[in-house]
Amino acid sequence: MRHFLTLKDLTSLELEQLITRAIELKRMHKAGEIYQPLKNKVLAMIFEKSSTRTRVSFESAMLQFGGGSIFLSPNDTQLGRGEPIEDSARVISSMVDVVMIRTFEHDKVVRFAEYSSAPVINALTDDYHPCQLLADMQTYVEHRGSIKGKTVVWVGDGNNMCHSYINAAERFGFNLNIATPVGYEPNAAIVAQAKANISLFTDVKSAAKDADMIVTDVWASMGQEEEQRKREVAFADFQVDSTVMALAHHDALFMHCLPAHRGEEVSAEVLDGQQSVVWDEAENRLHAQKALLEFLCASVSAPQ
């Protein structure tokens, strides 16, 4: 049985095969083909953080695959409150086939997976957001082919998305430039452990030169709203606008995991422009996660 807590839970080959499969599943869906490999399977979706794309994509994935899902909000579970995570994991996983968790502390999904009898998917923690990276990699491959050897630029906060891009640089073999304000760098240990070509910058323009893709995220993530004004000052020079995109290759792509704040981390001109693939990127959450669900469920039934 396999879990998907970070991109490093899968090998480079497995991730590449997953992207290829996601593209194939997308083609099948667009062609109207009925494919239901998870008929009678159930996904438990535990949300301690709210979401739009994550919930819609996972619920749609299970429905299209012939299965079902159970939505559990913070009011619906005792996860980490009255009941120990270990006990919740034992009980919930005994009744469903896959568990998806979107929460704050990454340690919660790690502990849950340790005691779960079903595959566990990290749908976002404060440290990582691996499902989004599957969609991002699928989107790049669809538009430009292999990302191996390319240069990707992360602009903004050294947050969970940034950490997953560090993991992706190792697994998919691209160069990663990270441009953050001083004091908002990614976790130093995650950077140090990465077997990838990673460069840290404190200005956007130096990082963006000759890039093949530029990615950003909101300045204040969920749970950081009280820091909004402070961050607006710190990140004032870290907006991705047409000037920044002009420093990249002419065919560079722009990505954002959404929701986006036009006029803050990205200009409206860039977000809605020809280099932006954010809408394809958002849709691909569905197809990439279908490939992931298929893979994890197959790992449970695979012969030992």
C-alpha positions, -999 to 999 in steps of 0.1 A, spaced: 0 0 0 12 35 -9 6 69 5 10 103 -12 21 128 14 48 145 -7 60 141 -42 90 122 -28 67 93 -20 68 84 -57 98 78 -79 106 100 -108 95 73 -132 62 68 -113 55 105 -114 62 107 -151 39 77 -157 13 94 -135 14 125 -157 12 105 -189 -18 86 -174 -35 119 -164 -32 132 -199 -48 99 -212 -76 101 -187 -83 137 -197 -85 126 -234 -109 98 -224 -131 122 -204 -132 147 -232 -142 120 -257 -171 109 -234 -157 75 -226 -171 59 -195 -143 45 -173 -152 34 -138 -123 15 -122 -133 26 -87 -169 14 -87 -181 9 -52 -149 25 -38 -152 53 -12 -130 83 -6 -131 101 28 -123 138 24 -112 154 57 -111 192 55 -97 212 83 -90 240 57 -116 252 33 -112 247 -4 -129 250 -38 -107 233 -63 -96 204 -40 -131 194 -30 -147 198 -65 -119 179 -82 -117 150 -58 -155 146 -56 -158 148 -94 -129 123 -98 -146 97 -76 -180 102 -93 -165 99 -128 -146 67 -117 -179 52 -105 -172 56 -67 -183 79 -40 -169 104 -15 -177 115 20 -170 152 30 -159 157 66 -156 192 78 -139 202 111 -174 200 127 -178 164 115 -147 147 129 -127 144 161 -94 145 143 -68 158 167 -94 170 192 -113 146 215 -99 115 197 -63 109 190 -53 110 153 -41 74 156 -76 62 166 -93 83 140 -70 68 113 -78 33 124 -116 38 124 -120 59 92 -96 38 71 -114 7 81 -146 20 64 -133 36 32 -108 28 5 -89 61 3 -85 90 27 -77 126 16 -67 152 42 -64 189 39 -51 204 72 -26 226 88 2 206 105 20 182 81 26 159 111 -11 152 112 -12 135 77 21 117 86 6 102 118 -27 95 101 -9 75 73 11 56 99 -20 41 114 -42 40 83 -52 7 65 -61 27 34 -39 50 12 -37 86 24 -34 116 2 -21 150 13 -45 175 -2 -25 204 14 -7 210 46 13 240 59 44 224 45 34 208 12 8 208 -16 18 178 -38 -15 174 -56 -12 209 -71 22 200 -85 8 170 -103 -16 193 -121 12 219 -128 35 193 -143 7 179 -164 -1 214 -177 35 221 -186 38 188 -205 6 194 -224 18 229 -235 55 225 -239 66 189 -235 91 176 -210 101 200 -182 134 182 -176 163 207 -179 140 237 -180 142 267 -156 112 273 -134 109 305 -112 90 306 -80 81 341 -69 68 351 -35 65 333 -2 86 302 6 55 284 15 40 249 10 37 254 -28 74 265 -29 84 234 -9 65 211 -33 82 229 -62 116 221 -46 105 184 -44 93 186 -80 127 200 -92 143 169 -78 118 144 -91 112 160 -126 148 173 -132 142 210 -137 162 240 -124 144 261 -98 150 298 -91 133 309 -59 127 347 -54 115 357 -20 117 388 2 143 385 30 127 366 59 103 347 37 126 320 23 116 284 21 125 260 49 163 257 48 163 220 56 140 212 26 163 232 3 195 215 17 180 180 13 169 185 -23 190 168 -50 183 195 -75 197 227 -90 181 253 -67 191 290 -66 177 315 -40 172 352 -50 159 383 -32 148 401 -63 124 389 -90 142 402 -121 174 383 -116 155 351 -110 132 355 -140 159 360 -167 156 333 -194 129 313 -174 107 287 -191 79 290 -165 71 315 -137 49 306 -108 35 325 -79 9 323 -51 -10 347 -28 11 367 -4 -9 356 26 -20 320 27 -49 306 46 -43 312 83 -20 342 77 -47 368 71 -37 388 102 -3 393 84 -18 407 52 -7 444 57 27 434 68 31 411 38 18 437 14 48 458 23 73 430 23 61 416 -11 55 450 -29 84 443 -53 74 407 -60 44 411 -83 46 391 -115 37 416 -142 44 420 -179 79 434 -171 88 403 -152 74 380 -179 94 399 -206 126 388 -189 117 351 -194 118 332 -227 92 344 -252 72 312 -248 74 310 -210 43 299 -192 27 315 -162 10 294 -135 -8 301 -102 -26 276 -80 -55 300 -74 -74 318 -60 -54 348 -73 -55 384 -62 -51 405 -93 -30 436 -86 -12 419 -57 10 389 -65 1 390 -102 -11 417 -125 -45 412 -143 -26 416 -176 -5 385 -169 -32 364 -152 -55 369 -181 -28 370 -208 -17 346 -235 12 332 -214 -11 322 -186 -23 286 -184 -40 289 -150 -74 277 -162 -59 245 -177 -39 241 -146 -70 243 -124 -89 218 -145 -60 194 -145 -64 190 -107 -93 167 -117 -73 146 -142 -41 144 -123 -59 133 -91 -79 107 -111 -45 92 -121 -33 94 -85 -65 77 -71 -62 49 -98 -25 44 -89 -31 43 -51 -61 20 -53 -41 -4 -76 -13 -4 -50 -36 -18 -24 -47 -47 -46 -13 -54 -61 2 -88 -53 29 -87 -27 
